[in-house]
Amino acid sequence: MRYLLQVDFPHNGPFGDELSGAMSDLAKDIANEKGLISKLWTENEATKEAGGIYLFDNAEDAARYLTKHTERLEAFGYSNIRGKIFAVNEALSALSIPTK
């Protein structure tokens, strides 16, 4: 079973291309996390939030990474970090893939 990790936190910037430039090394490091299948980086400049949606191949690695990432974000000075782990219903998810 796969597990989705949702993380978000208040973020005053940067956003867009500036964020991409500032976080490219971190993105490369995250890509090597044990159990990680993929990550989508999320940001909302209007509400001053950032975060990510992660897909892991097991619950243990998702939980381990949530702890690690929360500690890293706190070391960067972030607070009010929200993280949730969900089991993925793969049967229903497969039905939701567009068949264009």
C-alpha positions as CSV (number, residue, x, y, z in Angstrom):
1,M,0.0,0.0,0.0
2,R,1.1,3.5,-0.7
3,Y,0.9,6.5,1.7
4,L,0.5,10.2,1.0
5,L,2.1,12.7,3.3
6,Q,0.7,16.2,3.2
7,V,2.8,19.0,4.8
8,D,2.1,22.7,4.9
9,F,3.3,25.7,6.9
10,P,3.2,29.5,7.0
11,H,5.8,30.9,4.5
12,N,6.5,34.5,3.7
13,G,8.5,33.8,0.6
14,P,10.3,33.4,-1.7
15,F,7.8,31.9,-4.2
16,G,8.0,30.7,-7.8
17,D,11.3,30.9,-9.6
18,E,13.0,32.4,-6.7
19,L,11.9,29.5,-4.4
20,S,13.0,27.1,-7.1
21,G,16.5,28.5,-7.2
22,A,16.8,28.7,-3.4
23,M,15.6,25.1,-2.8
24,S,17.1,23.1,-5.7
25,D,19.7,21.5,-3.6
26,L,17.1,20.5,-1.0
27,A,14.9,19.1,-3.7
28,K,17.7,16.9,-4.9
29,D,18.4,15.7,-1.4
30,I,14.7,14.9,-0.8
31,A,14.6,12.9,-4.1
32,N,16.9,10.4,-2.4
33,E,14.7,9.7,0.7
34,K,14.1,6.1,1.4
35,G,10.6,5.0,0.3
36,L,9.8,8.2,-1.5
37,I,8.0,7.7,-4.9
38,S,7.4,11.4,-5.7
39,K,7.0,14.9,-4.3
40,L,4.9,17.8,-5.4
41,W,6.1,21.2,-4.1
42,T,3.2,23.4,-3.1
43,E,3.0,27.1,-2.6
44,N,0.3,29.8,-2.2
45,E,1.7,33.3,-2.3
46,A,-1.8,34.9,-1.6
47,T,-2.2,33.0,1.7
48,K,1.6,32.9,2.5
49,E,1.8,29.1,2.7
50,A,4.2,26.4,1.3
51,G,4.6,22.7,1.7
52,G,4.5,19.5,-0.3
53,I,2.6,16.4,-1.2
54,Y,4.7,13.2,-0.9
55,L,4.0,9.7,-2.0
56,F,5.8,6.9,-0.1
57,D,5.7,3.2,-0.7
58,N,5.2,2.5,3.1
59,A,3.8,4.1,6.2
60,E,7.0,3.8,8.2
61,D,9.1,5.9,5.8
62,A,6.3,8.5,5.5
63,A,6.3,8.8,9.3
64,R,10.1,8.9,9.6
65,Y,10.3,11.6,6.9
66,L,7.6,13.7,8.5
67,T,9.6,13.7,11.7
68,K,12.8,14.5,9.9
69,H,11.3,17.2,7.7
70,T,9.5,18.9,10.7
71,E,12.8,19.1,12.6
72,R,14.5,20.5,9.5
73,L,11.8,23.1,8.9
74,E,11.9,24.1,12.6
75,A,15.7,24.5,12.3
76,F,15.0,26.9,9.3
77,G,12.8,28.9,11.7
78,Y,9.4,27.7,10.6
79,S,6.6,27.0,13.1
80,N,3.0,25.8,12.9
81,I,4.0,23.0,10.6
82,R,1.1,20.7,9.8
83,G,1.7,17.1,8.6
84,K,-0.8,14.3,7.9
85,I,-0.3,10.8,6.6
86,F,-3.1,9.1,4.6
87,A,-3.3,5.6,3.2
88,V,-3.9,5.7,-0.6
89,N,-7.0,3.8,-1.9
90,E,-5.3,2.6,-5.0
91,A,-8.3,0.9,-6.5
92,L,-10.3,4.2,-6.5
93,S,-7.3,6.2,-7.4
94,A,-6.8,4.0,-10.5
95,L,-10.3,4.8,-11.6
96,S,-9.6,8.6,-11.4
97,I,-6.8,8.6,-13.9
98,P,-8.0,10.4,-17.1
99,T,-8.1,8.1,-20.2
100,K,-7.8,10.7,-22.9
